[in-house]
Amino acid sequence: MANSGANDQIVYVIDDDESARHSLEFLLDVAGIRVRSFGSSDAFLQSSPALAGACVVTDVRMPGTSGVELAKKLKQRDAAVPVIVITGHADVPLAIQAMKAGASDFIEKPFEDEVILSAIRKASAEKLEDNQLQAERNEVFERIGSLSAREREVVDGLVSGKANKVIAFDLEISPRTVEVYRANAMMKMQAKTLSDLVRMMTIAQFS
């Protein structure tokens, strides 16, 4: 069952309990979220569904591959895909293992409809933010790659808080030459201000 909503999000529901699986599938469908369900982790893995724009909701205790093992395998395939684990009270320790394996959240049964919907929206929003940040990082790396060796040295000096005269002394060039390299670097980095440049270099440094 799937809704032909306008968004690209899809939720994969994995649960060996058929009634629970269909109930959650119906809830998501009514909420306008595309959904596809599987009766086991093994069936899900064998189908090799696309993970782009996906969120996985899985029971933690199932025959065959467990929810914990599934979380590990999904993180090996796509570190960005959010995995929400559904657990009974007795399975909380297993759910914690799943979190350590890379699951983004776990929800204890029984749960209200809005609890699972909110968890899915939150996980998907965080994934979108991560994707946007990674895209920005990639763009910054491309811009840094366009810098000449000397432009990069000047940029590193600027980011360290050094004045043009200090950078000129360190590199044994004239302050006027530093200004030329600085202007070229700012243009290549598409930085309007020094703070823009510092922010971009910080993004690259902590990637």
N, C-alpha and C positions, 0 to 999 in steps of 0.2 A: 504494500500500500504506500503510495507516495503522493504528495501534494505538488501541484505544478506551480509553486510559489516563485516569485521573481528573484529570490536570492539564490546564491550559489552554495549555500551551506547544505550539508547532508549529515545526518546522524545515523550511525550504525548501531543498532541495538543487538546485543548478544546475550542470550539467556536460554538455558535449557528448559525453563518453565514456560510452556507454550502460552498459558493464560496471561502470565505476567508480561511476556514478550509482546503479545498482541495488544494488551492494554496500554503499554507504553508506546507502542507503534501508533495506536489510534490517537493517543493524547498529542503526540508530536504532529501527526497529520492534521489534526484539527487546529493546532497552533500555527499551521502554515509552514512547518519545517519538513523538508524532504527527509524521508526515513526509509531505511532498508534493514530488515532484521535477519538474524541467523540463530539457529538452534544450538550452536556450539562455536567455540573459538577456532576449532580445527576447520569447520565449514567456512568460517569467515576468512581465515588465512589462505585456504585453498582457492577461494574465489579471487584473491588478490585485488580487492577493490581499490579504486583511486583514493588516496588520502588527502589530496588537495581540497581545502575547504571542508574537511571532515572533522567530526567529533565522534568518539567512540564511547558508548555506554555499555558496560559489561558487568554481568554478575561475577562475583569473585570466586564462587565455588561451583565448578561444572565438571562433568566427565571429560576426560581427555585434557587438553591444555587449559589450565586454570586462568583466572583473570589476572593473577600475578604474573604468570609466564607470558600471557598475551601482552601485558603492559611492557614487559622487557623486550619482546620481539618487535613491537610497534616502535619503540624508541630507537631500536637498531635500524629500522627502516626509515623512519621520519621522526626526528627529535621534536618536531613542532606539533605533531598531532596530539590534541588533548584527549586523555582517557579518564572517564569518570567511572568509578567502581561502585556497584550497588552491593550492599552487604547486609546480612542478618546480624543480630546482636552478637551471636557466638562467633561470627566471622570477622569481627573488628580487627583482631591481630593480623589476619590475612590481608585485610584492607590496608593496614599500615604498611605491610610488606609491599603491597602494590604501589603505595605512594613512594616508598623508597626506590621502587623499580622504575618510577617515572610517571605514575598516574597523577593527574592534576587535582583530583578531589575524590572523596568517597561519601556516599549517602547511605544512611542506615534505613532498612526497611522497618515498618511501613513508612512511606513518605507522602507528603502532600504533593499534588500536581505541580504547584508553583515552585516547590523546592527543586525538583528535577529540572524544570524549565529554566529557572534562574541559574542553576549550576551550568547548564548547557550554554546559555547566553554569555555568562561570565567567562567560561573557558574559551568560547569562540572569539569573544572580544579580545581576550589576552593574546590569543594566537594571532589575530589580525594585527595587534600592536607589535608583536614580535616580528611578524613578516614585514611590516612597514619599517621597523628599526633596522632589520637586516638589509632591506632594499636601500636605505639611506647609507648604511655602512659600505655596501658595495659601491655606491656612487662616490662616496668619499675616497675609497681606495683607488678608484679609477682616476679621480682628480689628482690624488697624491702621486700616482704613477706617471702623470704627465709633467711633473716638475723635474727640472734639471737638478743635478747634484748640488749645485751652488744655491739654487732657489730653495731646495729642501733645507740646506744649512741655515739660510736666512730665516725660513719659516720656523725651524726649531728654536732659533734664537729669540724670535718674536714671542713664540708660545711660552718660552721660559721667562718672559718678562723683561728681556734685555732691550735697551734703547738702541737705535740705529748706530750711534757712535761706538757703543760697546761691541755690537756685532761686527762692525767694520774693523775694529781693533783685533778682535778674535780671529777674523778671517783674513786679516792683512789686506784689506781693500778699502777704498774710500767710502765715506758715508753716502756720497752721491750714488755710487755703484750699488750700495745696499738698497737705496731707495728704488733704483731701477729693478733690482731683483724682487724686492717686496711688491712693487706694482704688478710685475709679471705674475708672481705667485698668487696674489690676490685675484687677478683676473682668471687664471687657470682653475683656482679653487672655487670661483664664483662666490667669493666672500666680499660682502659690501663693507664690513667693518672688521676691525681686529677681533672683536668678540665672536663674530661669525667664524673666523679662522680658528680661534682657540677652541670653540665648540666642536668643529669638525675634526680637528686633530685629536681632541679628547675622545670622541666617538671611535676613531681609528685605534687609539692607544688601548682602550678597554674592550676591544672586540675579541 
